[in-house]
């Protein structure tokens, strides 16, 4: 968990929350961008492969899928934070 927190503290890290829009609206890390898992394949080309990425969701299942998808598309610096609450001091 310390690794996730240090990554999130870095200004270059991009936090992607792959929960649905409704889930995201109920609470999220203020620095995260909501890209629901089903939209990630379409938006993946718009992401910067050079930046570290932390992915999160409600409990870790969807973020694990998102992390694998990103890695399979050439993203080397991907970390699965699991639940979105692991990305903030909420």
Secondary structure, 3 states (H helix, E strand, C coil): CHHHHHHHHCCCCEEEECCCHHHHHCCCCCCEEECCHHHHHHHHHHCCCCCCEEEEECCCHHHHHHHHHHHHCCCCCEEEEEEHHHHCCC
